[in-house]
Amino acid sequence: MRASTYVYGALASCLALALTTPVAYAIGDKHDNGPAKPPAGPSGDASSKTLTAAVGTSSIRVKQVSGGPGSSAPKALAPVDPNWKPPACWYEPVATPEQLKASVDQLKKGGDMVQVTPSLSWGEDLMVNSYEKGRPPGPGEASYKNFNMGKDGMFWRGVMNKDMESDMASYSCERTLFWQDANTIPEDKHAPTPEVLASYAYDRINVPDTKFELKPATKSTVNLPTWVWSDKGRFQDVKVRAELPHTNLWAETTAKPVSLHLEAGTPDAETYPASGECAINDDGTIGAPYSKGDADKTPPCGITYLRATDGKPYQLKASVTWQISWTGSGGANGDLPDGTFESTQDMNVQEIQSVNR
């Protein structure tokens, strides 16, 4: 006879351990494509894997709906505000009555335990008593007769943000697997909202690499300006849509490029403009392309090195600032912190006072 298994290890111990030990919680693919789709019908297989896996899993679907080619970086944007944090955890629908029953049926046959919170799994006795026989696990706790078969809705569970596993706040969604009627959202401060989805999409914005044209392209000359520009269409708005199935919740997060910031890599240099901030025009252009005869002109975006390199190139840093806004279901909207994407380029500078271009 199998004993009841209550894998908890005391929540306090779990919290303490989480602060020192990485835990593999998968929250979904950053580059998951395609709109959110409900399941074709009651099916125990897919949900069984979700409910018995030793991880928390999000069903949020993310798709880039507009914008140029993205960067290969797994996390392209860095928030300008170091104090901003995305949601640490939230609740999501994870199983129909049929799917939960299938998971428990597998458990009865020796299958894996069912995960009822991001950090808690139950064995056969607790699952059968709480979700099949209607016997609550403790005073004041919910229980469900015959997995709520015939009712319209789903069972919900907490999801942990995998980028915040070491944050105590990520353990705030420990409500045991609970029922929610169809077309309703839990009355809970960790319930999903359009802003939660917008923040989730923020980390999945894949912006173009910070590439631009230089003249001269490979070697600058002391006291002569190097022109920096980008052609039309290189930097365009990038829009990412996030949807949570079975909730009618969605959000579209838009990143708009607004400026390119240049850092010479040495104090012996002058930037144009003096602030180093080159505006990005509405058509995606930056600065102006170099033309023959412009050698002695001041570029709208560029840099002049005042000292030659000595075997070691300067590191020219260029970072694009992106303004982030979002709209969502129910007319919700707002702003998120600006994000930046930075690249670095070697710059060799020669000591020649006169040159023909």
C-alpha positions in Angstrom: 0.0 0.0 0.0 1.4 3.3 -1.0 1.8 5.9 1.7 0.6 9.5 1.1 3.4 11.6 -0.1 3.5 15.3 0.7 6.6 16.8 -0.8 6.9 20.1 0.9 9.9 20.0 3.2 8.5 22.9 5.0 8.0 26.0 2.8 10.4 28.0 5.0 13.1 25.5 4.2 12.3 25.6 0.5 12.6 29.4 0.5 15.9 29.3 2.3 17.2 26.7 -0.2 16.0 28.7 -3.2 18.2 31.6 -2.2 21.3 29.5 -2.4 20.5 26.7 -4.9 19.5 27.2 -8.5 16.2 25.3 -9.3 15.2 24.3 -12.8 11.9 26.0 -13.4 11.0 26.2 -17.1 8.6 29.1 -17.9 8.4 28.6 -21.6 10.4 29.3 -24.7 11.5 32.9 -25.2 11.0 32.5 -28.9 7.7 30.6 -28.8 5.9 31.4 -32.0 2.3 31.2 -33.0 -0.9 32.6 -31.3 -2.3 31.0 -28.2 -4.6 28.0 -29.1 -6.9 26.1 -26.7 -6.6 22.3 -26.7 -8.5 20.4 -29.4 -10.5 18.6 -26.6 -10.1 16.8 -23.3 -6.8 15.1 -23.3 -4.9 13.7 -20.4 -1.5 13.2 -22.0 -0.2 16.8 -22.5 -1.6 17.9 -19.2 -0.2 14.9 -17.4 3.3 15.9 -18.4 2.6 19.4 -17.2 1.1 18.4 -13.9 3.7 15.8 -13.0 6.8 17.5 -14.2 9.2 18.6 -11.5 9.1 22.2 -12.8 6.6 25.1 -13.0 5.5 25.7 -16.6 3.9 28.7 -18.2 1.4 28.4 -21.1 1.8 32.1 -22.2 2.3 32.2 -25.9 4.6 34.9 -27.3 5.0 36.0 -30.9 6.8 38.9 -32.6 4.2 40.5 -34.8 6.2 43.3 -36.4 9.7 44.7 -36.6 13.0 44.0 -38.4 15.3 41.0 -38.0 16.1 40.3 -34.4 19.4 40.0 -32.6 20.8 36.5 -31.9 21.2 37.5 -28.2 18.9 35.5 -25.9 17.9 38.5 -24.0 18.4 41.6 -26.2 17.1 44.4 -24.0 18.4 45.6 -20.7 16.1 47.9 -18.7 17.4 51.4 -18.1 15.8 51.4 -14.7 17.9 49.0 -12.5 15.1 48.9 -9.9 12.4 47.6 -12.3 11.4 44.0 -11.9 9.0 41.8 -13.9 6.4 39.8 -12.0 8.0 37.2 -9.9 5.1 34.8 -10.2 1.5 34.6 -11.3 -1.4 32.1 -11.6 -2.4 30.3 -14.8 -5.0 27.7 -15.9 -3.2 24.3 -16.3 -5.8 21.5 -16.5 -9.4 20.6 -17.3 -11.2 18.1 -15.0 -10.4 15.4 -17.6 -6.8 16.2 -17.7 -6.4 16.3 -13.9 -8.1 12.9 -13.6 -5.7 11.5 -16.2 -2.8 12.7 -14.1 -4.2 11.1 -11.0 -4.9 7.8 -12.9 -1.3 7.7 -14.0 -0.3 8.4 -10.4 -2.3 5.4 -9.2 -0.4 3.2 -11.7 3.0 4.3 -10.2 3.4 7.5 -12.2 5.0 10.7 -11.0 3.5 12.9 -8.2 1.3 15.8 -9.2 2.8 19.3 -8.8 0.1 21.4 -7.0 2.3 24.6 -6.5 5.6 25.7 -8.1 7.4 24.1 -5.1 5.0 21.4 -3.9 4.0 18.0 -5.2 1.4 15.5 -3.9 1.2 11.7 -3.9 -1.8 9.5 -4.5 -3.6 9.7 -1.2 -3.6 13.5 -1.0 -4.6 13.8 -4.7 -7.4 11.2 -4.4 -8.8 12.7 -1.2 -8.7 16.3 -2.3 -9.7 16.1 -6.0 -11.6 12.8 -6.3 -13.3 12.1 -2.9 -13.8 15.7 -1.9 -12.0 15.4 1.4 -10.1 18.6 2.2 -6.4 18.2 3.2 -6.8 20.5 6.1 -9.2 22.9 7.9 -10.5 25.6 5.6 -8.8 24.2 2.5 -10.6 23.5 -0.7 -11.5 20.1 -2.1 -13.3 18.8 -5.2 -15.6 15.9 -5.8 -14.8 13.7 -8.8 -12.3 16.4 -10.2 -15.3 18.8 -10.9 -16.3 16.7 -13.9 -19.1 18.3 -15.9 -18.3 21.8 -14.7 -17.1 24.5 -17.0 -13.7 25.8 -16.0 -10.2 24.8 -15.2 -7.8 24.1 -12.4 -5.2 26.8 -11.9 -1.6 26.8 -10.4 1.2 29.2 -9.7 4.0 29.9 -12.1 7.5 31.1 -11.1 9.5 33.5 -13.2 12.6 31.5 -14.0 14.7 34.7 -14.1 13.8 35.5 -10.5 14.3 32.1 -8.8 16.5 33.5 -6.1 14.0 36.2 -5.2 11.7 35.4 -2.2 8.8 37.0 -4.1 8.8 34.2 -6.6 7.5 31.9 -3.8 4.4 34.1 -3.3 2.2 31.9 -5.6 1.9 28.9 -3.4 -1.9 28.5 -3.5 -2.6 24.8 -4.0 -4.0 23.7 -7.4 -7.5 25.4 -7.4 -10.6 25.6 -9.5 -11.7 28.7 -11.4 -15.0 28.9 -13.4 -14.7 29.6 -17.1 -14.3 33.2 -18.3 -13.3 34.4 -14.8 -10.0 35.4 -13.3 -9.0 34.7 -9.7 -9.5 37.5 -7.1 -5.9 37.4 -6.1 -3.1 39.9 -6.3 -1.0 37.4 -8.3 -3.7 36.9 -10.8 -2.6 37.4 -14.4 -3.4 40.8 -16.0 -2.5 42.4 -19.3 0.4 44.2 -17.6 1.8 40.9 -16.4 1.7 39.6 -20.0 3.2 42.9 -21.2 6.1 42.5 -18.7 6.5 38.9 -19.7 6.8 39.9 -23.3 9.3 42.6 -22.4 12.0 40.0 -21.8 11.2 38.4 -25.2 11.6 41.5 -27.4 14.2 40.6 -30.0 15.6 43.9 -31.4 18.0 44.3 -34.4 21.7 44.3 -33.7 23.2 47.8 -33.2 24.9 48.0 -36.6 25.8 51.2 -38.4 28.0 52.6 -41.1 31.4 54.2 -40.4 33.5 56.4 -42.6 36.4 55.8 -42.5 35.3 52.2 -41.9 38.4 50.5 -40.5 40.9 53.2 -39.4 40.2 56.7 -38.2 42.6 59.6 -38.3 43.5 61.9 -35.4 41.6 65.3 -35.5 39.4 64.2 -38.5 35.8 63.2 -37.8 34.5 59.7 -38.3 30.9 59.7 -39.6 28.4 57.4 -38.1 25.0 56.6 -39.8 22.4 54.0 -40.5 20.3 53.7 -43.6 16.5 53.9 -43.8 14.6 51.1 -42.2 17.4 49.6 -40.1 15.7 50.6 -36.8 11.9 50.1 -36.7 9.4 49.5 -34.0 9.3 46.0 -32.7 6.0 44.6 -31.4 5.6 41.4 -29.4 2.2 39.9 -28.5 1.7 37.7 -25.4 -1.5 35.7 -24.9 -2.6 33.4 -22.0 -4.9 30.6 -23.3 -8.3 30.1 -21.6 -8.4 33.6 -20.2 -9.0 36.1 -23.1 -6.0 38.0 -21.7 -3.5 39.5 -24.1 -1.0 42.3 -24.4 1.2 43.8 -27.1 4.4 45.3 -26.0 6.1 47.8 -28.5 9.7 48.9 -28.5 10.3 52.1 -30.4 14.0 53.1 -31.1 14.6 56.7 -30.1 18.4 57.3 -29.9 21.9 55.9 -30.5 24.4 56.7 -27.8 28.1 56.7 -28.7 31.0 56.2 -26.2 34.4 56.7 -27.8 36.3 54.3 -25.5 38.8 57.0 -24.5 38.5 60.5 -23.0 40.7 61.8 -25.8 37.7 62.2 -28.2 34.8 64.4 -29.1 31.4 63.2 -30.1 28.7 64.7 -32.3 26.4 65.8 -30.8 28.5 66.6 -27.7 26.1 64.5 -25.6 26.8 61.4 -27.8 23.1 61.0 -28.3 22.2 60.7 -32.0 18.4 60.8 -32.6 16.8 58.1 -34.6 14.5 59.5 -37.2 10.9 58.2 -37.9 12.1 56.4 -41.0 14.8 54.5 -39.0 17.7 56.5 -40.2 20.5 57.8 -38.0 22.8 60.7 -38.8 23.7 61.3 -42.5 25.8 59.2 -44.9 29.3 60.5 -45.7 29.8 62.0 -49.1 33.0 62.8 -50.9 34.1 66.3 -49.8 32.7 66.0 -46.3 36.0 65.3 -44.7 36.2 68.7 -43.0 32.5 69.0 -42.1 31.0 68.2 -38.8 28.8 65.1 -39.0 25.3 65.1 -37.4 26.4 61.9 -35.7 30.0 60.9 -35.3 33.2 61.1 -33.4 36.7 62.7 -33.6 39.6 61.0 -31.9 42.3 63.3 -30.5 45.0 60.7 -29.9 46.2 57.8 -31.9 46.0 54.2 -30.7 49.2 52.5 -29.8 48.8 48.9 -30.8 45.5 48.5 -28.9 42.3 49.7 -30.5 39.8 51.9 -28.7 36.5 50.2 -27.9 33.7 52.2 -29.5 30.4 51.4 -27.7 27.1 52.1 -29.4 23.8 51.5 -27.6 20.3 52.0 -28.9 17.6 53.2 -26.5 14.2 51.7 -27.0 11.0 53.3 -25.5 8.6 50.5 -24.3 4.8 50.8 -24.3 2.0 48.3 -24.2 -1.7 47.9 -24.9 -3.8 45.0 -23.8 -7.2 43.3 -23.4 -10.0 45.5 -22.0 -8.4 48.7 -23.2 -5.5 48.4 -20.8 -2.3 50.3 -21.6 0.8 51.7 -20.1 4.6 52.2 -20.3 7.5 50.0 -19.2 11.1 51.1 -18.6 13.2 52.0 -21.6 15.5 49.3 -22.7 19.0 49.4 -24.3 21.0 47.1 -26.6 24.7 47.7 -26.8 27.5 46.6 -29.1 31.2 47.3 -29.2 33.6 47.8 -32.1 37.4 48.1 -32.4 38.6 51.5 -33.5 42.2 52.0 -34.7 43.3 55.6 -35.0 46.3 56.7 -37.0 48.5 59.8 -36.4 48.1 61.6 -39.8 47.1 65.2 -39.9 46.2 65.4 -43.6 44.4 62.9 -45.7 42.5 62.8 -48.9 39.2 61.0 -48.9 
